[in-house]
Amino acid sequence: MKLSINELKNKELWEQKGYTLPSFNIEEVRQNTKKNPTWLHLGAGNIFRAFPAAVHQDLLNEGLCDTGIIVCEAFDEEIIEKAYAPYDNLSILATLKSDGHIDKKVIASVTESIEASKGMDRLVEIFESPSLQMVSFTITEKGYSLTNAKGEYFPDVDNELNNFIENPKSIIGRVAMLSYKRYLAGKLPVSFVSMDNCSQNGTKLYDAVSAFVDKWVEKGFVGEDFREYMNNSEYVYFTWSMIDKITPRPSDDVREILANDGIEDTEIVCTSKNTYVSSFVNAEQAQYLAIEDRFPNERPPLEKGGVMFSDRETIDKIEKMKVGTCLNPLHTILAVYGCLLGYNSISDEMNNKYLKAFVEKAGYVEGLPVVVDPGIINPNDFIKEVIEERFPNPFLKDTPQRIACDTSQKIPVRFGETLKAYVEAGKDVSSLTYIPLFFAGWIRYLMGVDDKGNSFTKSPDPMLDVYSKYVEDIELGDKGPFADKLKPILSDDKLFGVDLYKYNLAEKVVKIFTELVVGVGAIEDALKKYLDI
């Protein structure tokens, strides 16, 4: 069995093996999309294939849409070469349920895949189409950044800001240029929908694109009317959204299941940019997508596929609830302590009663008292599902090493916002225990030595070298004092949201860190002490 349009014609064979096939006319939808594109997505990674593409397939199956999604990859173009082109843009979605059952579905809603460097002409054609309703993004939070850690523009960005290049290399430069083409085509309306897992994602996208627009206007490359078009919500709108679905890299266990079904070409490939892809994606069953409902050129009826739509204020509350309290901080705790304790699976960590108690107390005891309640999702129910169903799912095979990527970039939102909420509510920040226990654990993680005294590879993080230098002279067994060495970290209000010294929390972090470096087994001992169960 090969994953191809032609092979899907053997419907009975696929269905006998337990695969749900698309029920719409694939060729007809592809032709319709070619003529009248409505949805372009930037970012061809696994979260897109497992979630937005699958939701849109439901709409196609129900006859609620007659066009599919065109996907473009601008960062890791090997994804198109390795995971789309060989399979006629089809993919297999394996949904991993906590009871061990796997739902297998062939996704055919993606009608066309484009490598950005080779496909600018086609992208211009799409942007010049009056039918285009939305351009969505899963390019990760780093995709919106125009500068390095020193605040300097990346070379491509700097070149494109100061020169009017028709075929830019940077992702945001391309979006800005394509927006200009849409403006020239008659000030056509469109909505830009960031689906990346970061707070106020639409504004991050707007700010990045506006940097290009403003510079081009300043240099006289484009007229002021283009900037007015981009800033007029009747024409162009940058929505906020919240997305939540755990989508680990392709699993060898799933690959084996599909291979046993007779599926060929299930090899898992790692691209040169370290993206793991295959003909299939695997993901958990739980999923949430909430989008601000502002679409100048209408939109697909995604609410029929379970997507929530509301106003910006509500979307912001949902995002803050999830990112600041109910999921992301707990995930990061498990990531850091999982690496320190030698775990390779988030679900295995949930069998450790101390780690389970850690996320419970960090969430229920310290997070929920200041949680932002969005009204349309119950925070207590959400966190309960996370802790009791999602994290313990043994079939998900997610790793703490993956979640630990970019931790320094996550701390300000995942923990810093909670600290600021305590301050604003007049609550005693120094009374917290589990958040400082995490902070101390992260600083201990920067040493790159686990609880058994073995070195481990720290996950990628743009600020890793900057923060690691403060602990480079500290070794397991040192007794301190460490206050002076750690002060540059603990006083960094950009990292923690507040200056920990100002709110009497730094001393507690130093104390816990000192306990964590006493020797082999110190981390496990500290968990037993502070969790006290």
C-alpha positions as CSV (number, residue, x, y, z in Angstrom):
1,M,0.0,0.0,0.0
2,K,1.5,3.3,-1.1
3,L,0.3,6.7,0.0
4,S,-0.8,8.2,-3.3
5,I,-3.9,9.4,-5.0
6,N,-3.9,6.4,-7.3
7,E,-3.6,3.9,-4.5
8,L,-6.5,5.4,-2.6
9,K,-8.8,4.2,-5.3
10,N,-8.4,0.7,-3.7
11,K,-10.8,1.9,-1.0
12,E,-11.7,-1.5,0.4
13,L,-8.1,-2.4,1.1
14,W,-7.5,0.8,3.1
15,E,-10.7,0.5,5.0
16,Q,-10.1,-3.2,5.9
17,K,-6.9,-2.0,7.6
18,G,-8.8,0.5,9.6
19,Y,-8.1,3.7,7.7
20,T,-10.7,6.5,7.4
21,L,-10.5,7.9,3.8
22,P,-11.5,11.3,2.6
23,S,-15.1,11.2,1.2
24,F,-14.8,14.2,-1.1
25,N,-13.6,14.3,-4.7
26,I,-9.9,15.0,-4.3
27,E,-9.2,16.0,-7.9
28,E,-12.2,18.3,-8.0
29,V,-11.2,20.0,-4.8
30,R,-7.6,20.4,-6.2
31,Q,-8.9,22.0,-9.4
32,N,-11.2,24.3,-7.5
33,T,-8.3,25.4,-5.2
34,K,-6.0,26.0,-8.1
35,K,-8.5,28.4,-9.7
36,N,-9.9,30.0,-6.6
37,P,-7.5,29.7,-3.6
38,T,-9.1,30.5,-0.3
39,W,-6.6,29.4,2.3
40,L,-2.8,29.6,2.2
41,H,-0.8,28.2,5.2
42,L,2.8,29.1,5.9
43,G,4.6,26.4,8.0
44,A,4.4,22.8,6.7
45,G,5.3,21.1,10.0
46,N,3.6,18.4,11.9
47,I,1.2,20.6,13.9
48,F,-0.3,21.9,10.7
49,R,-0.8,18.4,9.3
50,A,-2.2,17.0,12.5
51,F,-4.6,19.9,13.3
52,P,-5.7,22.6,10.8
53,A,-5.4,20.3,7.8
54,A,-7.4,17.6,9.6
55,V,-10.1,20.1,10.7
56,H,-10.5,21.4,7.2
57,Q,-10.8,17.8,5.9
58,D,-13.9,17.4,8.1
59,L,-15.4,20.4,6.3
60,L,-14.6,19.0,2.9
61,N,-16.2,15.7,3.9
62,E,-19.4,17.5,4.9
63,G,-19.5,19.5,1.7
64,L,-19.1,22.7,3.7
65,C,-16.1,23.8,1.5
66,D,-15.1,23.0,-2.0
67,T,-11.5,24.2,-1.8
68,G,-8.5,22.9,0.2
69,I,-5.4,24.4,1.8
70,I,-2.2,25.4,-0.1
71,V,0.8,25.0,2.2
72,C,4.1,26.8,1.8
73,E,7.4,26.1,3.7
74,A,9.9,28.9,4.0
75,F,12.3,27.8,6.7
76,D,12.9,24.1,6.3
77,E,12.0,23.4,2.7
78,E,13.1,19.8,2.9
79,I,9.8,19.1,4.6
80,I,8.1,19.6,1.2
81,E,10.6,17.4,-0.5
82,K,10.5,14.6,2.1
83,A,7.0,14.7,3.5
84,Y,4.7,16.1,0.8
85,A,5.9,15.7,-2.7
86,P,6.5,11.9,-2.5
87,Y,3.0,11.3,-1.3
88,D,0.9,13.5,-3.6
89,N,0.5,15.9,-0.6
90,L,-1.4,13.3,1.3
91,S,-0.5,12.3,4.9
92,I,-1.7,9.8,7.5
93,L,-2.8,11.1,10.8
94,A,-2.4,8.7,13.7
95,T,-4.4,9.9,16.7
96,L,-3.0,8.3,19.9
97,K,-5.7,7.8,22.5
98,S,-4.9,7.3,26.1
99,D,-6.5,3.8,26.1
100,G,-4.0,2.6,23.5
101,H,-6.4,2.8,20.5
102,I,-5.1,4.5,17.4
103,D,-7.3,6.2,14.9
104,K,-5.8,6.2,11.4
105,K,-7.0,8.8,8.9
106,V,-5.7,9.8,5.4
107,I,-5.6,13.6,5.2
108,A,-6.2,15.0,1.7
109,S,-7.2,18.6,2.4
110,V,-3.7,19.9,1.3
111,T,-4.0,20.4,-2.4
112,E,-0.6,21.9,-3.2
113,S,2.7,22.3,-1.4
114,I,5.2,25.0,-2.2
115,E,8.9,25.6,-1.4
116,A,9.1,29.3,-0.8
117,S,12.4,29.8,-2.5
118,K,11.2,28.2,-5.7
119,G,7.6,29.3,-5.6
120,M,7.4,33.1,-5.4
121,D,5.6,33.4,-8.7
122,R,2.9,31.0,-7.5
123,L,2.6,32.7,-4.2
124,V,2.1,36.1,-5.9
125,E,-0.6,34.5,-8.0
126,I,-2.3,33.3,-4.9
127,F,-2.0,36.7,-3.1
128,E,-3.4,38.4,-6.2
129,S,-6.5,36.1,-6.2
130,P,-9.6,37.9,-4.9
131,S,-10.8,34.5,-3.5
132,L,-8.0,34.4,-0.9
133,Q,-9.6,34.7,2.5
134,M,-6.9,33.8,5.0
135,V,-3.2,33.2,5.3
136,S,-2.3,31.2,8.4
137,F,1.0,30.5,10.1
138,T,2.7,27.9,12.2
139,I,6.3,29.1,11.9
140,T,7.1,29.0,15.6
141,E,7.6,32.2,17.7
142,K,11.2,32.5,16.4
143,G,9.7,32.9,12.9
144,Y,8.5,36.4,13.8
145,S,11.9,37.6,15.1
146,L,13.8,40.0,12.9
147,T,16.8,40.4,15.2
148,N,19.4,38.2,17.0
149,A,20.0,38.2,20.8
150,K,22.0,41.4,20.5
151,G,19.1,43.2,18.8
152,E,20.8,43.3,15.4
153,Y,18.8,42.5,12.3
154,F,19.5,39.2,10.7
155,P,21.5,39.7,7.5
156,D,18.7,38.8,5.1
157,V,16.2,41.0,7.0
158,D,18.6,43.9,7.0
159,N,19.1,43.6,3.3
160,E,15.4,43.3,2.6
161,L,14.5,46.2,4.8
162,N,16.9,48.5,3.0
163,N,16.4,47.2,-0.5
164,F,13.1,46.5,-2.3
165,I,13.8,42.8,-3.2
166,E,11.1,41.1,-5.3
167,N,11.9,37.6,-4.0
168,P,13.0,38.0,-0.4
169,K,14.6,35.2,1.6
170,S,13.2,35.9,5.0
171,I,9.7,34.6,5.9
172,I,8.4,38.0,7.1
173,G,10.0,39.8,4.1
174,R,8.1,37.4,1.8
175,V,4.8,38.1,3.7
176,A,5.4,41.9,3.3
177,M,6.2,41.7,-0.4
178,L,3.2,39.4,-1.0
179,S,1.0,41.8,0.9
180,Y,2.2,44.6,-1.4
181,K,1.3,42.5,-4.4
182,R,-2.2,42.0,-3.0
183,Y,-2.5,45.7,-2.4
184,L,-1.5,46.4,-6.1
185,A,-4.1,43.9,-7.2
186,G,-6.8,46.2,-6.0
187,K,-6.5,46.5,-2.2
188,L,-7.9,43.1,-1.8
189,P,-9.0,42.1,1.7
190,V,-7.4,39.2,3.7
191,S,-6.9,38.0,7.2
192,F,-3.5,36.9,8.6
193,V,-4.0,34.2,11.2
194,S,-1.1,33.2,13.4
195,M,-1.6,29.8,14.9
196,D,1.7,29.8,16.7
197,N,1.9,28.9,20.4
198,C,2.7,32.3,21.7
199,S,0.8,35.1,23.4
200,Q,-0.8,37.8,21.3
201,N,0.6,36.0,18.2
202,G,-1.3,38.2,15.8
203,T,0.4,41.3,17.1
204,K,3.8,39.7,16.9
205,L,3.1,39.0,13.2
206,Y,1.7,42.5,12.7
207,D,4.8,44.1,14.3
208,A,7.2,42.1,12.2
209,V,5.4,42.8,8.9
210,S,5.0,46.5,9.9
211,A,8.7,46.9,10.4
212,F,9.1,46.1,6.7
213,V,6.2,48.3,5.6
214,D,7.4,51.3,7.6
215,K,11.0,51.0,6.4
216,W,9.8,50.7,2.8
217,V,7.6,53.7,3.1
218,E,10.5,55.6,4.8
219,K,12.8,54.8,1.9
220,G,10.3,55.6,-0.7
221,F,10.0,52.1,-2.1
222,V,6.2,52.1,-1.5
223,G,3.7,54.8,-1.0
224,E,2.0,55.8,2.2
225,D,-1.3,54.3,0.8
226,F,0.2,50.8,1.2
227,R,0.8,51.4,4.9
228,E,-2.7,52.7,5.2
229,Y,-4.0,49.6,3.5
230,M,-2.1,47.3,5.9
231,N,-3.3,49.2,8.9
232,N,-7.0,49.3,7.8
233,S,-8.8,46.4,9.5
234,E,-11.5,46.6,6.8
235,Y,-8.8,45.4,4.3
236,V,-6.2,43.5,6.4
237,Y,-6.5,42.0,9.8
238,F,-4.0,40.2,12.0
239,T,-6.0,37.9,14.3
240,W,-5.0,36.5,17.6
241,S,-5.5,32.8,18.3
242,M,-4.8,30.1,20.8
243,I,-3.7,26.6,19.6
244,D,-3.2,23.5,21.7
245,K,-2.4,20.0,20.5
246,I,0.6,18.0,21.5
247,T,2.2,16.7,18.3
248,P,5.5,14.9,19.0
249,R,7.9,14.0,16.2
250,P,6.9,10.8,14.3
251,S,7.1,7.7,16.6
252,D,8.9,4.5,15.7
253,D,6.0,2.6,17.4
254,V,3.5,4.2,15.0
255,R,5.8,3.6,12.1
256,E,5.9,-0.1,12.9
257,I,2.1,-0.3,13.2
258,L,1.6,1.4,9.8
259,A,4.3,-0.8,8.2
260,N,2.5,-3.9,9.6
261,D,-0.6,-2.7,7.9
262,G,1.3,-2.8,4.6
263,I,2.0,0.9,4.3
264,E,5.2,1.5,2.4
265,D,7.5,4.5,2.8
266,T,7.0,5.0,6.5
267,E,10.6,6.0,7.0
268,I,11.2,8.8,9.6
269,V,13.5,11.4,8.1
270,C,15.5,14.1,9.9
271,T,16.0,17.1,7.7
272,S,19.2,19.1,7.7
273,K,17.5,21.6,10.0
274,N,16.6,18.9,12.5
275,T,12.9,18.5,11.7
276,Y,11.6,14.9,12.0
277,V,9.0,14.1,9.3
278,S,7.4,11.1,7.6
279,S,4.4,10.2,5.5
280,F,2.5,10.2,8.8
281,V,2.1,12.4,11.8
282,N,1.1,11.3,15.3
283,A,-0.7,13.4,17.9
284,E,-2.9,13.3,20.9
285,Q,-6.6,13.4,20.6
286,A,-7.3,16.5,22.7
287,Q,-7.1,19.7,20.7
288,Y,-8.1,23.4,21.0
289,L,-8.1,26.2,18.5
290,A,-9.7,29.5,19.3
291,I,-9.4,32.4,16.8
292,E,-10.4,36.0,16.9
293,D,-13.4,36.4,14.5
294,R,-12.2,39.2,12.2
295,F,-12.1,38.2,8.6
296,P,-12.4,41.0,6.0
297,N,-12.9,38.5,3.1
298,E,-15.0,36.0,5.0
299,R,-13.6,32.6,6.1
300,P,-14.2,28.8,6.0
301,P,-16.9,27.6,8.5
302,L,-14.2,26.2,10.8
303,E,-16.5,26.3,13.8
304,K,-18.2,23.3,12.2
305,G,-14.9,21.5,12.8
306,G,-14.6,22.4,16.4
307,V,-12.7,25.7,16.2
308,M,-13.9,28.3,18.6
309,F,-14.4,31.9,17.5
310,S,-14.7,34.9,19.8
311,D,-13.5,38.5,20.3
312,R,-9.8,39.5,20.9
313,E,-10.3,39.9,24.7
314,T,-11.6,36.3,25.1
315,I,-8.9,34.8,22.8
316,D,-6.3,36.6,24.9
317,K,-7.8,35.2,28.1
318,I,-7.8,31.6,26.7
319,E,-4.1,32.0,25.7
320,K,-3.1,33.3,29.1
321,M,-5.0,30.6,30.8
322,K,-3.3,27.9,28.8
323,V,0.2,29.4,28.5
324,G,0.5,31.0,31.9
325,T,-1.2,28.4,34.1
326,C,-2.9,25.3,32.9
327,L,-0.6,23.6,30.5
328,N,2.6,25.2,29.3
329,P,4.3,25.9,32.6
330,L,3.6,22.4,33.8
331,H,5.0,21.0,30.5
332,T,8.2,23.1,31.1
333,I,8.5,21.8,34.7
334,L,8.4,18.2,33.4
335,A,10.8,19.1,30.6
336,V,13.5,20.5,32.8
337,Y,13.2,18.1,35.7
338,G,12.8,15.2,33.2
339,C,16.1,16.0,31.7
340,L,17.7,16.3,35.1
341,L,16.3,12.9,36.2
342,G,17.2,11.1,33.0
343,Y,13.6,10.6,31.6
344,N,13.0,10.3,27.9
345,S,9.2,10.4,28.1
346,I,6.7,12.9,29.6
347,S,4.2,10.1,30.3
348,D,6.9,8.1,32.2
349,E,7.5,11.2,34.4
350,M,3.8,11.2,35.4
351,N,4.4,7.8,37.0
352,N,6.8,9.5,39.4
353,K,4.6,10.6,42.3
354,Y,6.8,13.5,43.1
355,L,6.9,15.0,39.6
356,K,3.1,14.4,39.4
357,A,2.7,16.2,42.7
358,F,5.0,19.0,41.4
359,V,2.8,19.9,38.4
360,E,-0.4,19.4,40.4
361,K,0.8,21.9,43.1
362,A,2.3,24.3,40.6
363,G,-1.0,24.3,38.7
364,Y,-3.7,24.0,41.3
365,V,-2.1,25.6,44.3
366,E,0.0,28.4,42.8
367,G,-1.4,28.9,39.3
368,L,-5.2,28.7,39.6
369,P,-5.5,31.4,42.3
370,V,-4.4,34.0,39.7
371,V,-5.5,32.2,36.6
372,V,-7.2,34.3,33.8
373,D,-10.6,32.8,33.3
374,P,-11.8,33.1,29.7
375,G,-15.3,32.1,30.5
376,I,-15.8,29.8,27.5
377,I,-13.3,27.2,28.8
378,N,-13.2,26.2,32.5
379,P,-9.6,26.5,33.8
380,N,-10.0,23.8,36.4
381,D,-11.4,21.3,33.9
382,F,-8.7,22.1,31.4
383,I,-5.8,21.6,33.9
384,K,-7.5,18.4,35.2
385,E,-7.5,17.0,31.6
386,V,-3.9,18.0,31.2
387,I,-2.7,16.3,34.3
388,E,-5.0,13.2,34.4
389,E,-5.3,12.4,30.7
390,R,-2.9,14.2,28.4
391,F,0.5,14.1,30.1
392,P,0.1,10.5,31.3
393,N,-0.8,9.3,27.8
394,P,1.8,6.5,27.3
395,F,1.3,6.3,23.6
396,L,2.2,9.9,22.9
397,K,5.9,9.4,23.3
398,D,6.7,13.0,23.8
399,T,10.1,13.8,25.3
400,P,11.2,16.3,27.9
401,Q,14.2,17.1,25.6
402,R,11.8,18.4,22.9
403,I,9.8,20.5,25.4
404,A,13.0,21.9,26.9
405,C,13.9,23.7,23.7
406,D,14.0,27.5,24.1
407,T,13.1,27.4,27.8
408,S,14.6,30.9,28.4
409,Q,12.2,32.3,25.9
410,K,9.3,30.6,27.5
411,I,9.9,31.5,31.2
412,P,8.7,35.1,30.9
413,V,5.3,34.1,29.7
414,R,4.8,30.7,31.4
415,F,5.9,31.9,34.8
416,G,6.6,35.6,34.7
417,E,3.0,36.5,34.0
418,T,1.9,34.5,37.1
419,L,4.4,36.4,39.2
420,K,3.1,39.7,37.9
421,A,-0.4,38.6,38.6
422,Y,0.5,37.9,42.2
423,V,2.0,41.4,42.5
424,E,-1.0,43.1,40.9
425,A,-3.3,41.2,43.2
426,G,-1.3,42.2,46.2
427,K,-0.4,38.6,47.0
428,D,2.8,37.7,48.7
429,V,5.2,36.4,46.0
430,S,7.7,35.2,48.6
431,S,5.2,32.7,49.8
432,L,5.5,30.7,46.6
433,T,7.3,27.3,46.7
434,Y,6.8,25.4,43.5
435,I,7.6,28.2,41.0
436,P,10.9,28.9,42.7
437,L,11.6,25.2,42.8
438,F,11.3,25.2,39.0
439,F,13.5,28.3,38.7
440,A,16.2,26.6,40.8
441,G,15.8,23.4,38.7
442,W,16.3,25.3,35.5
443,I,19.5,27.0,36.7
444,R,20.6,23.6,37.8
445,Y,19.8,22.3,34.3
446,L,22.1,24.9,32.9
447,M,25.0,23.0,34.4
448,G,24.3,20.2,31.9
449,V,24.8,17.5,34.6
450,D,21.9,15.1,35.6
451,D,21.1,13.9,39.1
452,K,23.4,10.9,38.7
453,G,26.3,13.1,37.8
454,N,26.3,12.4,34.1
455,S,26.6,15.0,31.5
456,F,23.7,15.5,29.1
457,T,23.1,17.6,26.0
458,K,21.1,20.7,26.7
459,S,18.2,21.4,24.3
460,P,18.6,24.3,21.8
461,D,18.0,27.7,23.3
462,P,19.1,31.1,21.8
463,M,20.2,32.3,25.2
464,L,21.8,29.1,26.4
465,D,25.4,30.3,26.3
466,V,24.5,33.6,28.0
467,Y,22.9,32.1,31.0
468,S,25.1,29.0,31.2
469,K,28.2,31.1,31.8
470,Y,26.9,32.0,35.3
471,V,27.1,28.4,36.4
472,E,30.1,27.2,34.4
473,D,32.3,27.2,37.4
474,I,29.9,25.4,39.7
475,E,30.3,21.6,40.0
476,L,28.2,19.0,41.6
477,G,29.2,18.8,45.3
478,D,30.0,22.5,45.6
479,K,28.5,24.1,48.7
480,G,28.4,27.7,47.7
481,P,27.7,30.4,48.5
482,F,26.1,31.0,45.1
483,A,24.2,34.2,45.6
484,D,26.7,36.5,43.8
485,K,27.1,34.1,40.9
486,L,23.4,33.8,40.4
487,K,22.5,37.4,40.9
488,P,22.7,38.4,37.2
489,I,20.2,35.7,36.4
490,L,17.8,36.3,39.3
491,S,17.7,40.0,38.9
492,D,16.7,39.8,35.3
493,D,13.2,41.0,35.1
494,K,13.0,40.3,31.4
495,L,13.5,36.7,32.1
496,F,11.3,36.2,35.2
497,G,8.8,39.0,34.6
498,V,9.9,40.7,37.8
499,D,13.2,41.3,39.7
500,L,13.1,38.3,42.1
501,Y,15.2,40.3,44.6
502,K,12.5,43.0,44.8
503,Y,9.9,40.5,45.9
504,N,12.1,38.4,48.2
505,L,12.0,35.3,46.0
506,A,15.7,35.3,44.9
507,E,16.9,34.1,48.2
508,K,14.6,31.1,48.1
509,V,15.7,30.2,44.6
510,V,19.4,30.3,45.7
511,K,18.6,28.2,48.8
512,I,16.9,25.5,46.7
513,F,19.6,25.6,44.0
514,T,22.2,25.1,46.7
515,E,20.3,22.0,47.8
516,L,20.2,20.7,44.2
517,V,24.0,20.7,43.8
518,V,24.9,19.0,47.0
519,G,25.7,15.8,45.2
520,V,24.4,12.8,43.4
521,G,20.7,12.3,44.2
522,A,20.2,15.8,45.5
523,I,17.5,16.6,43.0
524,E,15.4,13.6,44.0
525,D,15.9,14.4,47.7
526,A,14.8,18.0,47.1
527,L,11.6,16.9,45.4
528,K,10.8,14.6,48.3
529,K,11.4,17.5,50.7
530,Y,9.4,20.1,48.9
531,L,6.5,18.0,47.7
532,D,6.2,16.3,51.1
533,I,3.8,13.6,50.1
